């Protein structure tokens, strides 16, 4: 749980900061509005008039997703040697995969208003998810399993 907590927390913080910076520069949205946007996945357009309750819900949802992603990576790690042998590449690939799943499968099932596809925005988002979400989760998970392997070796 410790590894999942730290992986999810760090990835969630980095992702949140990236989203706030990106959407401020692109649309002049404040961080609270970015979190309301996340809350709109459940509450739809009324999330934008819900004040700080919706900001809080957006933050909670954001970190729940981040912790879930860290848990998934942690769970699959022992089953795929590639994740241990190529941790950076695996983390970047995980970031790409999660961006694809979230944007192509999950978001269309929510109440978030669809926006026109913009290649430059998508590329920036893909890159930040690869570097700031997938990579930290992969490296923190690898560190855990490396420590566990060294500890287990000492017991023998």
KEMILUM-242990 format. One record per residue (C-alpha): residue number from 1; residue in one letter; x, y, z. Coordinates in nm, 2 decimals, m for minus. Example, Ala and Ser with C-alpha at 12.3 -4.5 7.8 and 13.67 -1.06 7.14 Angstrom:
BEGIN
{n = 1 res = A x = 1.23 y = m0.45 z = 0.78} .
{n = 2 res = S x = 1.37 y = m0.11 z = 0.71} .
This chain:
BEGIN
{n = 1 res = X x = 0.00 y = 0.00 z = 0.00} .
{n = 2 res = X x = 0.29 y = 0.23 z = 0.08} .
{n = 3 res = X x = 0.41 y = 0.21 z = m0.28} .
{n = 4 res = X x = 0.07 y = 0.26 z = m0.43} .
{n = 5 res = X x = 0.01 y = 0.56 z = m0.20} .
{n = 6 res = X x = 0.34 y = 0.73 z = m0.30} .
{n = 7 res = X x = 0.31 y = 0.65 z = m0.67} .
{n = 8 res = X x = m0.05 y = 0.77 z = m0.68} .
{n = 9 res = X x = 0.03 y = 1.08 z = m0.47} .
{n = 10 res = X x = 0.33 y = 1.19 z = m0.67} .
{n = 11 res = X x = 0.17 y = 1.12 z = m1.01} .
{n = 12 res = X x = m0.15 y = 1.29 z = m0.90} .
{n = 13 res = X x = 0.03 y = 1.60 z = m0.78} .
{n = 14 res = X x = 0.24 y = 1.62 z = m1.10} .
{n = 15 res = X x = m0.06 y = 1.56 z = m1.32} .
{n = 16 res = X x = m0.27 y = 1.82 z = m1.14} .
{n = 17 res = X x = 0.00 y = 2.08 z = m1.17} .
{n = 18 res = X x = 0.05 y = 2.01 z = m1.54} .
{n = 19 res = X x = m0.33 y = 2.03 z = m1.60} .
{n = 20 res = X x = m0.36 y = 2.36 z = m1.41} .
{n = 21 res = X x = m0.07 y = 2.51 z = m1.60} .
{n = 22 res = X x = m0.18 y = 2.39 z = m1.94} .
{n = 23 res = X x = m0.54 y = 2.49 z = m1.90} .
{n = 24 res = X x = m0.44 y = 2.83 z = m1.75} .
{n = 25 res = X x = m0.21 y = 2.90 z = m2.05} .
{n = 26 res = X x = m0.46 y = 2.76 z = m2.31} .
{n = 27 res = X x = m0.80 y = 2.87 z = m2.17} .
{n = 28 res = X x = m0.71 y = 3.10 z = m1.87} .
{n = 29 res = X x = m0.88 y = 2.86 z = m1.63} .
{n = 30 res = X x = m0.80 y = 2.88 z = m1.26} .
{n = 31 res = X x = m0.70 y = 2.56 z = m1.08} .
{n = 32 res = X x = m1.04 y = 2.55 z = m0.91} .
{n = 33 res = X x = m1.21 y = 2.55 z = m1.25} .
{n = 34 res = X x = m0.99 y = 2.26 z = m1.36} .
{n = 35 res = X x = m1.10 y = 2.06 z = m1.06} .
{n = 36 res = X x = m1.47 y = 2.15 z = m1.13} .
{n = 37 res = X x = m1.41 y = 2.02 z = m1.48} .
{n = 38 res = X x = m1.30 y = 1.69 z = m1.33} .
{n = 39 res = X x = m1.61 y = 1.69 z = m1.10} .
{n = 40 res = X x = m1.83 y = 1.75 z = m1.41} .
{n = 41 res = X x = m1.76 y = 1.39 z = m1.51} .
{n = 42 res = X x = m2.02 y = 1.30 z = m1.25} .
{n = 43 res = X x = m2.22 y = 1.61 z = m1.20} .
{n = 44 res = X x = m2.22 y = 1.75 z = m1.56} .
{n = 45 res = X x = m2.25 y = 2.12 z = m1.62} .
{n = 46 res = X x = m2.38 y = 2.19 z = m1.27} .
{n = 47 res = X x = m2.03 y = 2.12 z = m1.14} .
{n = 48 res = X x = m1.92 y = 2.46 z = m1.26} .
{n = 49 res = X x = m2.18 y = 2.64 z = m1.04} .
{n = 50 res = X x = m2.12 y = 2.42 z = m0.73} .
{n = 51 res = X x = m1.84 y = 2.62 z = m0.58} .
{n = 52 res = X x = m1.58 y = 2.47 z = m0.36} .
{n = 53 res = X x = m1.78 y = 2.16 z = m0.29} .
{n = 54 res = X x = m1.73 y = 2.07 z = m0.66} .
{n = 55 res = X x = m1.36 y = 2.17 z = m0.64} .
{n = 56 res = X x = m1.32 y = 1.93 z = m0.35} .
{n = 57 res = X x = m1.50 y = 1.65 z = m0.53} .
{n = 58 res = X x = m1.28 y = 1.71 z = m0.84} .
{n = 59 res = X x = m0.96 y = 1.69 z = m0.63} .
{n = 60 res = X x = m1.09 y = 1.37 z = m0.46} .
{n = 61 res = X x = m1.18 y = 1.21 z = m0.80} .
{n = 62 res = X x = m0.84 y = 1.32 z = m0.95} .
{n = 63 res = X x = m0.65 y = 1.15 z = m0.67} .
{n = 64 res = X x = m0.87 y = 0.84 z = m0.67} .
{n = 65 res = X x = m0.79 y = 0.79 z = m1.03} .
{n = 66 res = X x = m0.42 y = 0.85 z = m0.97} .
{n = 67 res = X x = m0.42 y = 0.59 z = m0.68} .
{n = 68 res = X x = m0.61 y = 0.34 z = m0.90} .
{n = 69 res = X x = m0.36 y = 0.38 z = m1.18} .
{n = 70 res = X x = m0.07 y = 0.32 z = m0.94} .
{n = 71 res = X x = m0.25 y = 0.02 z = m0.79} .
{n = 72 res = X x = m0.30 y = m0.13 z = m1.14} .
{n = 73 res = X x = 0.06 y = m0.09 z = m1.23} .
{n = 74 res = X x = 0.17 y = m0.23 z = m0.89} .
{n = 75 res = X x = m0.06 y = m0.53 z = m0.94} .
{n = 76 res = X x = 0.06 y = m0.61 z = m1.30} .
{n = 77 res = X x = 0.43 y = m0.55 z = m1.23} .
{n = 78 res = X x = 0.52 y = m0.90 z = m1.10} .
{n = 79 res = X x = 0.35 y = m1.06 z = m1.40} .
{n = 80 res = X x = 0.54 y = m0.88 z = m1.68} .
{n = 81 res = X x = 0.92 y = m0.90 z = m1.67} .
{n = 82 res = X x = 0.93 y = m0.62 z = m1.93} .
{n = 83 res = X x = 0.82 y = m0.38 z = m1.66} .
{n = 84 res = X x = 1.12 y = m0.46 z = m1.45} .
{n = 85 res = X x = 1.37 y = m0.49 z = m1.74} .
{n = 86 res = X x = 1.26 y = m0.17 z = m1.91} .
{n = 87 res = X x = 1.11 y = 0.05 z = m1.63} .
{n = 88 res = X x = 1.14 y = 0.39 z = m1.81} .
{n = 89 res = X x = 1.01 y = 0.26 z = m2.14} .
{n = 90 res = X x = 0.73 y = 0.07 z = m1.95} .
{n = 91 res = X x = 0.64 y = 0.38 z = m1.75} .
{n = 92 res = X x = 0.62 y = 0.59 z = m2.07} .
{n = 93 res = X x = 0.41 y = 0.32 z = m2.24} .
{n = 94 res = X x = 0.19 y = 0.30 z = m1.93} .
{n = 95 res = X x = 0.14 y = 0.68 z = m1.95} .
{n = 96 res = X x = 0.04 y = 0.66 z = m2.31} .
{n = 97 res = X x = m0.19 y = 0.36 z = m2.25} .
{n = 98 res = X x = m0.37 y = 0.53 z = m1.96} .
{n = 99 res = X x = m0.41 y = 0.85 z = m2.17} .
{n = 100 res = X x = m0.57 y = 0.64 z = m2.45} .
{n = 101 res = X x = m0.80 y = 0.45 z = m2.22} .
{n = 102 res = X x = m0.91 y = 0.76 z = m2.03} .
{n = 103 res = X x = m0.97 y = 0.97 z = m2.33} .
{n = 104 res = X x = m1.11 y = 0.71 z = m2.57} .
{n = 105 res = X x = m1.30 y = 0.48 z = m2.34} .
{n = 106 res = X x = m1.37 y = 0.65 z = m2.00} .
{n = 107 res = X x = m1.44 y = 1.01 z = m2.07} .
{n = 108 res = X x = m1.71 y = 0.94 z = m2.34} .
{n = 109 res = X x = m1.90 y = 0.75 z = m2.07} .
{n = 110 res = X x = m1.90 y = 1.05 z = m1.83} .
{n = 111 res = X x = m2.10 y = 1.37 z = m1.83} .
{n = 112 res = X x = m1.79 y = 1.58 z = m1.93} .
{n = 113 res = X x = m1.88 y = 1.79 z = m2.23} .
{n = 114 res = X x = m1.70 y = 1.67 z = m2.54} .
{n = 115 res = X x = m1.46 y = 1.92 z = m2.70} .
{n = 116 res = X x = m1.33 y = 1.92 z = m3.06} .
{n = 117 res = X x = m1.01 y = 1.72 z = m3.10} .
{n = 118 res = X x = m0.70 y = 1.94 z = m3.12} .
{n = 119 res = X x = m0.38 y = 1.76 z = m3.22} .
{n = 120 res = X x = m0.14 y = 2.00 z = m3.04} .
{n = 121 res = X x = m0.34 y = 1.98 z = m2.71} .
{n = 122 res = X x = m0.36 y = 1.60 z = m2.74} .
{n = 123 res = X x = 0.01 y = 1.57 z = m2.79} .
{n = 124 res = X x = 0.09 y = 1.79 z = m2.49} .
{n = 125 res = X x = m0.15 y = 1.59 z = m2.28} .
{n = 126 res = X x = 0.00 y = 1.25 z = m2.40} .
{n = 127 res = X x = 0.35 y = 1.37 z = m2.33} .
{n = 128 res = X x = 0.27 y = 1.50 z = m1.98} .
{n = 129 res = X x = 0.08 y = 1.17 z = m1.89} .
{n = 130 res = X x = 0.38 y = 0.97 z = m2.01} .
{n = 131 res = X x = 0.64 y = 1.17 z = m1.82} .
{n = 132 res = X x = 0.45 y = 1.29 z = m1.52} .
{n = 133 res = X x = 0.21 y = 1.00 z = m1.45} .
{n = 134 res = X x = 0.33 y = 0.68 z = m1.61} .
{n = 135 res = X x = 0.70 y = 0.73 z = m1.54} .
{n = 136 res = X x = 0.68 y = 0.82 z = m1.17} .
{n = 137 res = X x = 0.44 y = 0.53 z = m1.10} .
{n = 138 res = X x = 0.68 y = 0.29 z = m1.29} .
{n = 139 res = X x = 0.99 y = 0.41 z = m1.11} .
{n = 140 res = X x = 0.83 y = 0.40 z = m0.76} .
{n = 141 res = X x = 0.70 y = 0.06 z = m0.83} .
{n = 142 res = X x = 1.03 y = m0.07 z = m0.95} .
{n = 143 res = X x = 1.21 y = 0.07 z = m0.65} .
{n = 144 res = X x = 0.96 y = m0.12 z = m0.42} .
{n = 145 res = X x = 1.02 y = m0.45 z = m0.60} .
{n = 146 res = X x = 1.40 y = m0.40 z = m0.61} .
{n = 147 res = X x = 1.40 y = m0.34 z = m0.23} .
{n = 148 res = X x = 1.18 y = m0.64 z = m0.18} .
{n = 149 res = X x = 1.41 y = m0.85 z = m0.39} .
{n = 150 res = X x = 1.72 y = m0.74 z = m0.20} .
{n = 151 res = X x = 1.54 y = m0.80 z = 0.13} .
{n = 152 res = X x = 1.43 y = m1.15 z = 0.02} .
{n = 153 res = X x = 1.78 y = m1.23 z = m0.09} .
{n = 154 res = X x = 1.91 y = m1.14 z = 0.25} .
{n = 155 res = X x = 1.67 y = m1.39 z = 0.42} .
{n = 156 res = X x = 1.81 y = m1.68 z = 0.22} .
